[in-house]
Every structure is written in C-alpha cells, then in structure tokens.
C-alpha cells in the first residue's frame, strides 16, 4: 500500500476496538438486543402501526451506546477540544468510518440510523462558525449533551438538488415590537423530526429563483404555532424518520437567524465535503466487508464436490470489486489528507471534484459488492439471515442523498471541462 496511515490513527483504532468489545458488544447481546441486528432487525426496529417510526426500545439502545461512547471520550472525537473532542482530522475520520463499517452490522456503527461510537456531528460546528455569542450560549451545551436536536429542512417536494429554486418564503414582520420573520412553505425528508426540538430551515426572502443569495437559515422550534409534521415517508430502508412538514404563518424573531441572512446556504454547505468523504469511506468499508465475506464463503461452500472459489465465474467478479476497493482506498485517503492540508474555505475550490469522485464511486461500489455477495451466497445471501440486503438498502440511498451521483458527476465534469 503506497499510502501510509499515521500510526497514531491506527493506534486509536485499537483503542476503539477495545472499547467496543468491552462496552458495546455486551450491550448488543444483552436482553435480546441482538434482535435489532439479526434477521429480525427491520421488524424489531420499526413500529409499523405508528407511521413506520423507529421503536422506542431501538432508539433507547442507540442513546445508551452514544452515552457510553461519550463517557469514554469517543463520541465527540471529530470535534475540537473546546467541545470535548480530539480534533479528529478528515483523514482520521475517513479511516475510522471505513474501519467501523468493515466490521459488519452491529451497535458500534449502525447503518440505518447512522449512529456510531464516533459521531458524525455537524450542528455544533455549524453553530460555532455561524452562530452569534447569544446563540452559542443558548444552544451549544444542549447540542453537545444531546438535550436538543436540530433537524435539517432544505429539500422540498418539488425541489431537491435545485435548492435555489425553493418555494418556502420568509417575509419581515414585527410582533410586539420585536423584529422577525413570517415563514410559509413546506419541506420534505426532514430526517429526525420525530425527536427534533428545532429545524434549521431554509427559506427565500429576496432575490430571484435560482439565485444562491437571498436565502436565509432560520432556527425554527418544532413546537412553534403553525409548524406541522405531515406524512412519514416509508423507504427501502426502514424504519422511517423522514417526514414532510408544513409552515403556515410560522413567526420567528431576528435572533433565530443562523449566519448571514442573505447567504444562508453557506450553513447548508458548511459540512458537505467532510460528510461526503466520510460517507465514501463508510461505503468502502461496507463494500470490503461484503467482498471478504464472499471470498470466505466461496472457499467453504463446495457444490458438486469442489469449492466455489475454484470457479472463475465466482473469482472474477470479486477480483473486480476488490481491485476497485483498493484503488478507491488510496483516492479517499489522499483526498482526505489534502482536505486537512488546506484551509476549509479552499476545499470547495480545489478538491470538490476529488471528493465527488470518491463519493459516487464508493457508493456504487458498495451496492455492487452487496449485490455480488447475495449472488455468491445464493439463497441464504438473499435472506435476512445475512447482512447483505441491509447493507444494500442502506447504501443505495447514498446514490441519491448528500448530492445525487449525477450532481457529483456534474461537479467532476465542471472541473474537467473548466466550467468553473
């Protein structure tokens, strides 16, 4: 391997593994908690009679995992020391995400919920970089201690990747002598809204459709009059916590604005490259898990008196996947390291195409690897007694969310053909 991961990161993986074995595996196996990870997982997690929401027992287990990880100093690893973190770099987080996903299904790193012993925490950094002193005093500790939760309200039913065409509107209105904003509109895929206390909600207040300027980011309490949660959208990957919501004359004061009122999309884009490189690393780890499991099974399974592994029809698809994983690994690590070496504001200018390459290829790879693993394993691979269907269902969404792969391709093309 040409790229050498710093020894301190590899040492931290050993520390993480020890913590997982000592604290998380026993919790995973206590009181039949394994039902959330074996063939019963989708049913055990989903309250089918309550809009398909996550069952309370499932979320309680995830919260217990997070609390243990936080107490041990792992959950906030990526955050700055000022927030109780370890200043985790992009390279370290990429390596960690790959490592945890490569372990397979488990409480240490759940796929469906995106909950991990090392958290992918965005809101505190958004608040640090865009919040006023008063907002930081009001929200920061509560966010870090998980007493409040911010959902994310950007996508609309008619507007996804074309967010600058959003139809949700905010207009100035003063109430009881307090300057503020009246918001009307709707949002979709507002993940986590069933437990959220607030939504970072984006609304246009000026400018023309298609302009990036003129969109503000508003911290909207979910109990505000006029805010309503609608249908929870059932997905390939259940349970669901992805509802629609509507805002009818929802009023918020000026101090609910996060960042520059004219450039609210900067808040939305603040974490996108870090998130995409971590997502790519997670997809890579899960893909390698599928490959490794398939190789092991092909050696063990002996139809017609000889191991599956002796057949080139089995070998070659796995060789193709394994080769692509090896190449992607180097690209992901190198890109993550480059992200650490330049100022954050320069990442979109210099590395957006590289991040997009990592993201779309890794997300395709894991879907192909999970599908191949099902095929190699035959009937049992198609069943829920193996984890491949779950891996596929989870990672398939990444080819749409966090910027659809067509958007990633457009970014790469833009750099390649000097369109920007």
N, C-alpha and C positions, 0 to 999 in steps of 0.2 A: 504494500500500500504506500503510495507516494506521499499522501497527506498524513502528518503525524499529529494526532490529538495530544494536546498538552497533558502531562502526567497528572497534574492536579485535577483535571476533569475526570480522567479515568479513575483516580483515587476516590473522587466524590461518588462515582457510580457504585463503587464497592460499599461506600458508606450508605448509600441509598438502598442497595440490595440487603444489607444487614438490617436496616430499619424495617424494610418490607417483610422480611422473614420473621423478625421478632414481634412486630406490631400489627401488620396489616393481614398477613396470611391467617393468623389465628382468628382475627375478627371476621375475615371472609368465610371461615369454616364454622364459626360459632352460630348456634341457634338456627341451623339450616340456612344461613345466609348464602350458602353456595347455590341456592335456587335462583339467585339473581345472575348467575354466570353459567350454569349448566343448561341443558336442553329446555329447562323451564323458564329461561331468562326473560323472554318477551312477555309472557303471561304474568310472571312474578312482578315485573316492573310496572305493568300497565293496568290502570284502573279503567277497564273497558266500559264500566257503567257510569263513569264520571268524566265524560268527554275525552277519554283516552289519556288522561293526565297521568303523570308518574304517581305510583302509590306512595303513601306517606312513609311506609316502612322502608322503601327503597331510598327515598331522599334522606331519611334519618340516618341510614347506614352511610351514605355518601358524606353527610355532615360529620359523622363520627370519624371517618377516615381523614377528612380535612383538618379536624381539630387535633387529631393525633399528629398529623404531619406538621401542622403549625407549631405545636408544642415542641416538636423535635427539631425545629428550625429548617424544615424543608419546603413547606408550602409557599413561602414568600421568596424562595431562592432567587428568582429573576429580578426582584425589586431592589432598589437602592438600600444601603444600610440604614438610611434615615427612616425607612419604613419597616425595619426589622428583617430586610433581605440580605443577600450575599453578593449583590451587584453582578448577578449572573449575566454573562455575555451571550450574544447571539449564537456564537459557536457552541458554548456550553449548553444552551437550551436546545439547540439542534441535536446535539449528541445525546442529551438526556431524553428527549422526546423519541428519538429513534430507539434507544435502549429500552425504554419502558414499553413501547409498542411491540418490540421484538420478543417480549416475554409472553405475549399472548393475552387472552382475556383475563381480567382479574380486577379486584378492588383497587389495586395500586394505580391503575390507569384506565379508567372506563372510557370506552369509545362513544357509546350512545350519548352519554351525558357530558363528555369532555371534562370530566373531573379527574384530577391526578394528584399524587402526593407532592408533585412540584406544579404549582398552579400557573396557569397562563393568564396573569392578572393585568387587565388593561385599564380599568377605571381609575385606580389610584394614580397612575401615570398621566392619564388624561387630566385628572383634577390638578395634579402637581404643575403641569405645563400650561394649562389654560384657565385654571380657577383663580378667583380673587382670594386675598387673605381671609376674608369672611367666609367664603365658600369652603376653603380648606379647613378652617376651624369647625365649621358646621358638619362637614361630611367625611373628612379624611379618616379619622379614627373609627367611625362607624363602618366605613367601607372595609378597612383593614381587619376589623374584628368581625366582619360579616353580619353586622346587625342591620345593615341596609343593603339593598341590591339594586343596581341600575341596569335596566333593560336598554335595548338599542332600537330606536324607531326611525329608520331611514327608508326602507323599501315600502312601496305602495302596491296596491293590486294591479295598477296599470303601469307601474314604473319600478324597475329593478335596477339593472345596470345603468339605465338612463336617469339616475337620481336627480340630475339638474333639471329635469322636467317634472319634478314632483308637484302635486296639486294641493297639498296641505298649505294653508296660508296663515300668516300671523299679521295682525294689524295693531297699531298702537291704540291703547285705551287706558285712561286713568280711572282708578276706582278709589274712592275715599281719600283723594289727594295723593295716591300712590301711582307712579308711572308704571305701566305694564303692557302686556300684550294679550290680545284675544286670539285664540287659535282655533281653527276649524279644519277638519280633514280626516284622513284615515291612514292607518299603517298596517303592514302585513309582516308576518314572520318576526314578530316582536318576542323573540325567544326568552323564556323565563318569566313571562309576565304574570304567571300564576303566583309567584312569590316576590315579584319586584315591588319595591317601595316607590321607585321613580323610573321614568323613561327619559333617556337622552333623545329628545325628539327634534327632528329637523323640519323646518318649515320656511317657505319662501315669504319674505316680507317686502322685497323690492327686486328690481331687475326684470329681465325677460326670461321666458322658458329657455333652458339650455345654458344660461349663464351660471358659472360657479359662484359668482358674487351675488349677494342678496339673499342668501340662505343662512338662517341662524340656528344655533343649537340651544335648545331650551331644556332645563331640568324640570320635568313635569311630574308632580306627585300623582301616583296612580289612584289616590282617593280624591283627586280634585273634582269638583262638580262638573259634569259634562263629559268626563272621561269614562268610556265604557269598553269593556273587554267583550269581544264577539266570539266567533267560532274558532275552536282549536282545530287546526288543520292536521288530519291524520296523514302520516307519511310512511314511506317504505321502512323507515327506522323508528319503531315505536318503543316507548310511549311518546306522546307529543307534549311539548310545552311551547308551541309556536302558534299563537293566536293572531287574529285580526283585532284591531282596536279602532275606535272612532273617537273624535274630539268634536264636541258641539259647544261652542262658546266657552271653551276652557280658558280661564284667565290665569296668568302668572305674572308676578312682579318683575321689574327690571333685574333684580338680583338673582333671578333664575336663569339668566343668560350665561352660558359657558363659553368663554373665549370672545373673539371679535364677532359682533352681531352680523357683520357683513360677510364674514368668512368662516361660518360655522362648519363647513365641510372639512376644514383643516382638522377639526376634532375627530371627524369620522375617519379621516385618512391617517391619523396620527400613528396608528399601530399596524397599519395594513401590511407593511413589508416584513416586520417582525413576525406577525401572525402567519403570513404565507410561508415563510421559510420554516417555521416550526411545524406547520401543517404538512409541508413536504417531507420533513424529517420523520414525522409520525407515520405518514403513508409508506415511506421507505421501510421503516421498522416492521410495520404490519405485513408488508409485501415479503420481506425476508423471512418472517415467521412462516408465512404460507409456503414459501419455497422450501425451507428447511423441513417443515413437517411433511411435505410431499416427497422429498428425497428419502427421508427416513421410512415412510410408509412404502415407497416403491422398493426399497431394499428388503423389507419384511414380508410384503404380500407376494405370494407365489402361486398365481393361477397357472394351470397346465404344467405344474411341476417346476417352474422356474420363476425367479424374482421378476417383478415388473420392471425393475431397474435395468434389466438386460435388453429391454426393448427401446430402440431409438425413438419410436413414436412417443415414449414417455420421457426419455432423456432430453431430447432436443428442445421441446417447449420450456422445460425447466432450465436448461442451459441458457436459452434466450433471456428468460426472466432474470436469472442470476447475473448474467453479464450486464444487463441494463441497470440492475440494482447497484453493481459495483461502480459503474460509470456515474450514476446519479449520486452516489455517496460522496464521491470526490467533488462533484459540482456543488452539492449542498454545503459541504464543509467549507470549501474555498469561498463560496459566496457569503456564508455566514461570517467567516473571518474578515472578509473585505468590509462587510457591514460594520464590524467592530472597529475598523481602522480609519473610517472617515466620519465626519460629523453627521448626525442623524438627518439634518436637512438636505444633505447631499445624496443620501441613499436613493430617493426617487429620481434624481437627475442622472446618477451614474450607474445604478445597479438594478433599476426596475425591470429591465429585460432579463437579467440573470435570475432574479427572484422568480419571475414568471416562468422561465424555463424549468426551474426546479419544481415549482408548484404544479404546473399542468402535467409534466411528465411523471412525477411521483404519484399523483392522483390516478392517472391512467394505469400506471404500473401495478398499484395495489389491487385495482379492480380486476386486471388481467390475471394477477397472481392468485387472487381468491377464486376466480372462476376456474383456473387451471387446477388448483388444489381440489376443488369439488370433483373435477373430472378424473384426476388421478386416484382419488379416494373412492370413486364410484358412488354407489347408493348411500353409504354412510357419510360420504362427503357432502351430499345434498341434504342430509338430515340436520336437525338442530343439535344432534349429539356431537357434532364437530363445529368449530367456531367460524368456519369459512363464510357461511351465509351471513353471519352477523358482521364480520369484517367487511364483506362486500356491501351490505346495506348501509353501514356507517360511512364508509369512504366514498361511496358513489355520490353522496351529496356534495362532496368537496369539488366535484367537477362542475358544480353549479354555484355553490356559495363561495364567499370570500373572493368573488370575481369569477364568473364562468370561464371555462377554459378558452372560449372564443375571445373573451376580453384579454386573457393572458396572451393569446396568440397575436392579438392586435397590438399589444404593447411591444412584443418582440419585433413584430413587423415594423412598427413605428421607428424603433431604434435602427433596425437593419436597413430600412429604406430612407432614413433621415427625415421622417415626417415630423419629428420634434427634436 
